[in-house]
Amino acid sequence: MPEGLFSINLNDKAPAIVAESIVSRTLWTAERVKAVLFGFAPGQELSEHTASTPAIIHILEGEATLTLGGNTQPAGPGTWVYMPAQLPHALVAHTNVTMLLLLLRTEGEA
C-alpha cells in the first residue's frame, strides 16, 4: 500500500507547459484512483472521446471550454466536474490550463 501524499499547491507539481503541446504527469496511483496533472498550451484540445472509468476533472489554472455529452460550458480555476464512464467529453484550452484528472476505478477493475 503506498504512503499518503500531501501537497499544499498542486500547481507546483504540474509539468511545465510547452508551446503547442499537452503535457501530463502522474501524481498518484493507488488501487482505486489515479491522479494525473495535465498542462495544455493555448489552442490545444482533447477531441471528443470517452473513458472506461468514471473520472473527475478539476481545473486549477487557466480558461478552457469543456464539452460533456452535448453540454458545452466555459471552465476556469475552481471548475470541478464528475463524469460517469462512457460520457463523451472534450476540452479546448484558451490560455495555459492546468488540470487535475482523477480516474476512479470501481471494484473488480484492474
WOHU-V169093 format. One record per pair of residues at least 4 apart in sequence whose C-alpha atoms are under 7 Angstrom apart, sorted by the first residue. I is the first residue (numbers start at 1). J is the second residue. Records with the same first field share a line. If there is no record, write none. Layout:
I=J / J
This chain:
10=14
14=25 / 37 / 38
15=23 / 24 / 25 / 39
17=23 / 39 / 40 / 41
18=41
19=41
20=41 / 44
21=40 / 41 / 44
22=39 / 40 / 41 / 44
23=38 / 39 / 40
24=36 / 37 / 38 / 39
25=36 / 37 / 38
26=35 / 36 / 37
27=35 / 36 / 37
28=34 / 35
29=33 / 34 / 35
30=34
32=104 / 105 / 106
33=102 / 103 / 104 / 105
34=102 / 103 / 104
35=100 / 101 / 102 / 103
36=100 / 101 / 102
37=99 / 100 / 101
38=98 / 99 / 100
39=97 / 98 / 99
40=44 / 93 / 96 / 97 / 98
41=93 / 95 / 96 / 97
42=93 / 94 / 95 / 96
43=92 / 93 / 94
44=92 / 93
45=91 / 92 / 93
46=90 / 91 / 92
47=90 / 91
48=88 / 89 / 90
49=88 / 89 / 90
50=86 / 87 / 88 / 89
51=85 / 86
52=85 / 86
53=85 / 103 / 104 / 105
54=83 / 84 / 85 / 103 / 104
55=82 / 83 / 84 / 101 / 102 / 103 / 104
56=81 / 82 / 83 / 101 / 102 / 103
57=80 / 81 / 82 / 99 / 100 / 101 / 102
58=78 / 79 / 80 / 81 / 99 / 100 / 101
59=76 / 77 / 78 / 79 / 80 / 98 / 99 / 100
60=77 / 78 / 98 / 99
61=76 / 77 / 97 / 98
62=76 / 77 / 95 / 96 / 97 / 98
63=75 / 76 / 93 / 94 / 95 / 97
64=74 / 75 / 76 / 91 / 92 / 93 / 94
65=72 / 73 / 74 / 75 / 91 / 92 / 93
66=72 / 73 / 74 / 75 / 90 / 91 / 92
67=71 / 72 / 73 / 89 / 90 / 91
68=72 / 87 / 88 / 89 / 90
69=87 / 88 / 89
75=79
83=87
93=97
105=109
